[in-house]
């Protein structure tokens, strides 16, 4: 059953869990240093944010438990998704730099931007599902695609907010370095969890 706290204002939730979000953000960055552990770190961050939303308590402990559980299991699919993001970024830069003056070039760049955002939405759902249901690999990806299709409004609401937080931080970097260090990743994940988690609960039987 959904915890009533999830229905409170998002800013109030973030304020009440500010200290935990800062700790989770720092832990996420530290656990990403080896790079190959990034999928497990993102899954663990999702678990910590879900704990804050559901008022389960001990989000830091749950972060470590989830990280240890998924550090190897989440690696193959997670790295493939990250490689997909990197490839789309390269394509966007390539088309803008080399064909930015043509309609075809800009159309290709726009197509890659849309594909990048859709992949970001699916990836966000993957990490939330892995944290909630322990579904990793192809099962987690399949369920993430289902959630994205069934609840497409997420693309224009919570996932858009999650993407926007990281986008603004990246666009204004290095001026936003303190925000990136202390809060940006956990805040973005908190928005994704706020949007995706209720729909995971809603479609729990279909996702099994």
N, C-alpha and C positions, 0 to 999 in steps of 0.2 A: 504494500500500500504506500502511495506517495506521502511523504512527510509534509505536513502543512507548511513547514518553513519554506519549501520550494515555491510556494505561491506568494510569498512576500516580495517586496520590491527588490530588484536585482542590486541596486546600489546599496541598499540596507544590508543585504546578504554579504556583499563584498566588504562593507565597513565592519560588520560584526566578525568577519573572519580575516581581517586585514593582516594580522600577525602571522596566521597560518599560511596565508597566500604568499607572503614574503619568504617564509621559510621554504615552502614548496617550490617557489620560483628559483631560489638559490640551489636547492637540491637538484632540481631539474637541470640547471646549467652545469653543475658539477658532474652529474651522471652522464651528460652528453659529451664530456671531454674526449672519451675514447672514440667518439663518432658512431661506431658500430652499435653502441648501446642506446642510441637515440630513440629507437622504437620502444624499447622497454621503459626508458625514462618518460616518454610521452604517455605511455599507458599508465605508469605509476602516478604521473601528475594528474591524469584523468581520475584515477582512483581517489587521490587526495581531495580533489575538487568535489567529486561526488560525495565524499564523506562530509565535507562542509555543507553541501546543499541538503543532505539528508539528516544532518545533525547527529551523525554517528559517533563523533568524537575521535580523537587520536588520528588525525589525518596524516601526520608525519610517519607514525608507525605503519599505517596502511600503505603509505608510499613505498616504504622499504620492503614490506611483505610482497606487494605487487611487483616491484622491480625484481626482486630475487626470483619470483615465480615465472616471470616472462622474459628474463634477460636473454635467453637463448631461443625460446619458442617464438617470440615476436620478431626476431631479427630478420629472417629471410623476406617475409612479406613487407615488413616495415621499411627495410632498405630499398626494396623494389619501388615502393610508393615514393620514397624520398628521391630516388633516382629519376622517377617520372616527373616530379616537380622540377628538379634541376634541368632535365631535358627541355621542358616547356619554357623555362626561363631563358635558356640558351636560344631557343627558337624565336621567342619574342624579341630579344636583343638583336638577333641576327636579321630578322625582317625589318625592324625599325631602323637599324644602322645602315643596311644595304639597299632596302627598297622602301624606305619611309616616304619617299616622294611620289610613289605610285599607289593607285587605288588597290591594285591586287596585293601589293606588299602590305599595306595597312590592313586589308581584309584578312590576310593570313595571320598578321600579328594579333588582330582582334579575336580571331578564332582560337589562337593559342592562349590568349588571356582568359577566354571563357572556359576552355578546357582546363586551364590551371586552376580556376576557381572551383569548377566541378570536382576536380581531383582533390582539392583542399577539403571540400565538404565531405567527400567520401572518406578521406583519410581521418578527418575529425571524428566521423562516426565509427571508423574502425577502432580507434583508440578508446573511445567511450564504451564500445561493445566489449572489447577485450578486457577492460577494467571491470565491467559489470557482470559479464557472462562467462568470462574466461574462454571466449571463442577466439582462437588465433589462426593465422594462416588463411586458407581459402574460405573456411567457414565464416570467419570474421569479416572478410572482404565481401562475401556474398550477402551477409546480413546487413552490412553497411550500405551496399548498393540498394537493397530493398528499402531500408529506412529513408534513404535519399529520394527514392522514387515515390514511396508512399506518402511521405511528409515533405513534399517539395517546397512547402512554405518556409521551411527552415532556411532555404537558400536566400531568402529575402529578410530574415529576421535574426535569429540568434547566431547562425553560422556567418551571416554577413557582419554582425557585430564582432564576432571572434576574429574574422579575417581583417576587419577594419582596424582593430587594435594593433595587430602585428604590422599591417600595412603602414599605418601612421608612424609607428616606431621605426620601421625600416626606412621610410621616406625621409624622416627628419634626423636620422642617425648621422653623426655621433652626438648630436644635441640631446637625444633621448636615451643616451647610454645609462644614466641612473635608473630610468624607468624600466629599461630592458633588463637590467641587472636585478632589480628588486620586485618587479610586479608584472611586467608585460605578458610573459608566457602564462603565468598562473591566471591572470585576469582574462586573457583570451580563452584559455581552457575552461575557466569558470562559465563564460558565456556559452561555449559549446556544450558543456555539461548541462547547463540550465535548459537549453533547447532540446538536446537529444535524449537525455535521460528519461523524461516522461514518456517519450515515444517508444523507447526500449521496453519500458514497463507495459505500455499499451499493447505492443505486438509481441510480448514475451513468448507466448505459445507458438506463434508463427515462426519465431526466430530459433526455436529449439532444434 
